[in-house]
Amino acid sequence: MQQQKKPPCPECGSGDVIPVVYGKPTDELVERWRRGEVELGGCCNREKGPVWHCKACGNCWR
């Protein structure tokens, strides 16, 4: 997974954001989700789907 600079949430301004990951999750990815490091976006790769998830307010955005 490519590292990107985490933007602040446009809704609440929090810096507590994680990337949204698409595709069939591996065991390692599921473990990262359980630790709150990523948000799972589903098995289908949505080209226009959100890429960030705010852990503070739940907002998802591109």
N, CA and C atoms as a LAMMPS dump frame, in Angstrom:
ITEM: TIMESTEP
0
ITEM: NUMBER OF ATOMS
186
ITEM: BOX BOUNDS ff ff ff
-5.0000000000000000e+02 5.0000000000000000e+02
-5.0000000000000000e+02 5.0000000000000000e+02
-5.0000000000000000e+02 5.0000000000000000e+02
ITEM: ATOMS id mol type element x y z
1 1 1 N 0.841 -1.168 0
2 1 2 C 0 0 0
3 1 3 C 0.891 1.239 0
4 2 1 N 0.559 2.182 -0.828
5 2 2 C 1.32 3.4 -0.973
6 2 3 C 1.035 4.361 0.184
7 3 1 N 2.085 4.952 0.757
8 3 2 C 1.903 5.911 1.838
9 3 3 C 1.56 7.268 1.241
10 4 1 N 0.523 7.899 1.761
11 4 2 C 0.115 9.223 1.34
12 4 3 C 0.085 10.112 2.568
13 5 1 N 0.331 11.411 2.365
14 5 2 C 0.216 12.353 3.47
15 5 3 C -1.248 12.428 3.869
16 6 1 N -1.508 12.256 5.159
17 6 2 C -2.883 12.249 5.648
18 6 3 C -3.42 13.679 5.729
19 7 1 N -4.492 13.962 5.009
20 7 2 C -5.098 15.291 5.099
21 7 3 C -6.002 15.38 6.322
22 8 1 N -6.229 16.578 6.839
23 8 2 C -7.203 16.702 7.932
24 8 3 C -8.605 16.473 7.389
25 9 1 N -9.494 16.054 8.249
26 9 2 C -10.881 15.828 7.849
27 9 3 C -11.521 17.153 7.438
28 10 1 N -12.141 17.208 6.254
29 10 2 C -12.787 18.456 5.834
30 10 3 C -14.06 18.757 6.626
31 11 1 N -14.583 17.774 7.333
32 11 2 C -15.818 17.961 8.103
33 11 3 C -15.543 18.502 9.508
34 12 1 N -14.591 17.874 10.213
35 12 2 C -14.359 18.271 11.615
36 12 3 C -12.952 18.805 11.881
37 13 1 N -12.043 18.667 10.9
38 13 2 C -10.685 19.174 11.061
39 13 3 C -9.729 18.237 11.778
40 14 1 N -10.198 17.073 12.194
41 14 2 C -9.352 16.115 12.908
42 14 3 C -8.246 15.577 12.001
43 15 1 N -7.111 15.302 12.594
44 15 2 C -6.015 14.665 11.879
45 15 3 C -6.021 13.153 12.049
46 16 1 N -7.009 12.635 12.773
47 16 2 C -7.111 11.194 13.032
48 16 3 C -7.848 10.524 11.878
49 17 1 N -7.161 10.423 10.737
50 17 2 C -7.756 9.85 9.535
51 17 3 C -6.967 8.627 9.09
52 18 1 N -7.662 7.719 8.412
53 18 2 C -7.043 6.496 7.906
54 18 3 C -7.457 6.296 6.454
55 19 1 N -6.656 5.579 5.67
56 19 2 C -7.021 5.34 4.278
57 19 3 C -8.141 4.31 4.152
58 20 1 N -8.949 4.464 3.108
59 20 2 C -9.969 3.476 2.754
60 20 3 C -9.336 2.557 1.711
61 21 1 N -9.395 1.248 1.952
62 21 2 C -8.767 0.262 1.08
63 21 3 C -9.852 -0.598 0.43
64 22 1 N -9.762 -0.779 -0.885
65 22 2 C -10.736 -1.567 -1.636
66 22 3 C -10.117 -2.892 -2.088
67 23 1 N -10.97 -3.854 -2.372
68 23 2 C -10.534 -5.159 -2.853
69 23 3 C -10.755 -6.224 -1.794
70 24 1 N -10.559 -7.456 -2.183
71 24 2 C -10.722 -8.566 -1.243
72 24 3 C -9.603 -8.497 -0.209
73 25 1 N -9.955 -8.371 1.076
74 25 2 C -8.922 -8.189 2.096
75 25 3 C -8.142 -9.469 2.397
76 26 1 N -6.86 -9.294 2.565
77 26 2 C -5.99 -10.382 3.006
78 26 3 C -6.106 -10.485 4.529
79 27 1 N -5.563 -11.544 5.096
80 27 2 C -5.551 -11.686 6.561
81 27 3 C -4.826 -10.509 7.213
82 28 1 N -3.727 -10.074 6.601
83 28 2 C -2.96 -8.95 7.131
84 28 3 C -3.798 -7.667 7.1
85 29 1 N -4.533 -7.451 6.027
86 29 2 C -5.367 -6.256 5.914
87 29 3 C -6.503 -6.267 6.93
88 30 1 N -7.102 -7.43 7.158
89 30 2 C -8.153 -7.55 8.17
90 30 3 C -7.587 -7.225 9.547
91 31 1 N -6.37 -7.67 9.822
92 31 2 C -5.735 -7.37 11.108
93 31 3 C -5.483 -5.869 11.245
94 32 1 N -5.047 -5.22 10.176
95 32 2 C -4.839 -3.765 10.204
96 32 3 C -6.165 -3.038 10.431
97 33 1 N -7.255 -3.553 9.846
98 33 2 C -8.587 -2.978 10.057
99 33 3 C -8.986 -3.111 11.527
100 34 1 N -8.744 -4.279 12.113
101 34 2 C -9.067 -4.499 13.53
102 34 3 C -8.302 -3.555 14.448
103 35 1 N -7.069 -3.219 14.052
104 35 2 C -6.255 -2.284 14.84
105 35 3 C -6.626 -0.822 14.564
106 36 1 N -7.541 -0.588 13.617
107 36 2 C -7.979 0.769 13.3
108 36 3 C -7.016 1.534 12.415
109 37 1 N -6.196 0.811 11.633
110 37 2 C -5.214 1.455 10.774
111 37 3 C -5.755 1.745 9.382
112 38 1 N -6.779 1.018 8.957
113 38 2 C -7.392 1.215 7.642
114 38 3 C -8.9 1.01 7.761
115 39 1 N -9.633 1.543 6.8
116 39 2 C -11.069 1.306 6.689
117 39 3 C -11.27 0.464 5.433
118 40 1 N -12.049 -0.597 5.523
119 40 2 C -12.299 -1.446 4.376
120 40 3 C -13.449 -0.852 3.558
121 41 1 N -13.204 -0.685 2.249
122 41 2 C -14.187 -0.052 1.381
123 41 3 C -15.032 -1.019 0.593
124 42 1 N -14.749 -2.307 0.677
125 42 2 C -15.518 -3.304 -0.056
126 42 3 C -14.66 -3.999 -1.101
127 43 1 N -15.218 -5.058 -1.661
128 43 2 C -14.458 -5.878 -2.612
129 43 3 C -14.311 -5.233 -3.984
130 44 1 N -15.235 -4.38 -4.36
131 44 2 C -15.167 -3.729 -5.668
132 44 3 C -14.36 -2.445 -5.559
133 45 1 N -13.409 -2.276 -6.453
134 45 2 C -12.595 -1.066 -6.464
135 45 3 C -13.386 0.055 -7.118
136 46 1 N -13.863 0.971 -6.304
137 46 2 C -14.648 2.091 -6.815
138 46 3 C -13.708 3.239 -7.137
139 47 1 N -13.611 3.558 -8.423
140 47 2 C -12.693 4.607 -8.857
141 47 3 C -13.019 5.959 -8.246
142 48 1 N -14.283 6.206 -7.969
143 48 2 C -14.668 7.508 -7.437
144 48 3 C -15.112 7.427 -5.982
145 49 1 N -14.819 6.309 -5.335
146 49 2 C -15.184 6.145 -3.935
147 49 3 C -14.259 6.918 -3.019
148 50 1 N -14.617 7.014 -1.749
149 50 2 C -13.778 7.748 -0.806
150 50 3 C -12.427 7.076 -0.603
151 51 1 N -11.425 7.882 -0.316
152 51 2 C -10.08 7.346 -0.072
153 51 3 C -9.616 7.6 1.353
154 52 1 N -10.363 8.422 2.115
155 52 2 C -10.015 8.713 3.498
156 52 3 C -11.233 8.535 4.381
157 53 1 N -10.983 8.124 5.633
158 53 2 C -12.034 7.941 6.641
159 53 3 C -11.571 8.613 7.922
160 54 1 N -12.423 9.477 8.477
161 54 2 C -12.102 10.157 9.734
162 54 3 C -12.582 9.288 10.902
163 55 1 N -11.651 8.957 11.79
164 55 2 C -12.002 8.15 12.947
165 55 3 C -12.732 8.968 14.01
166 56 1 N -12.59 10.283 13.964
167 56 2 C -13.234 11.15 14.959
168 56 3 C -14.727 11.332 14.682
169 57 1 N -15.094 11.583 13.412
170 57 2 C -16.497 11.881 13.117
171 57 3 C -17.146 10.907 12.137
172 58 1 N -16.345 9.998 11.536
173 58 2 C -16.905 9.006 10.623
174 58 3 C -17.046 9.468 9.182
175 59 1 N -16.649 10.696 8.886
176 59 2 C -16.73 11.224 7.523
177 59 3 C -15.78 10.461 6.596
178 60 1 N -16.262 10.196 5.382
179 60 2 C -15.415 9.588 4.336
180 60 3 C -15.394 10.537 3.147
181 61 1 N -14.225 10.702 2.526
182 61 2 C -14.126 11.622 1.392
183 61 3 C -13.007 11.202 0.456
184 62 1 N -13.002 11.852 -0.687
185 62 2 C -12.024 11.607 -1.732
186 62 3 C -11.018 12.727 -1.75
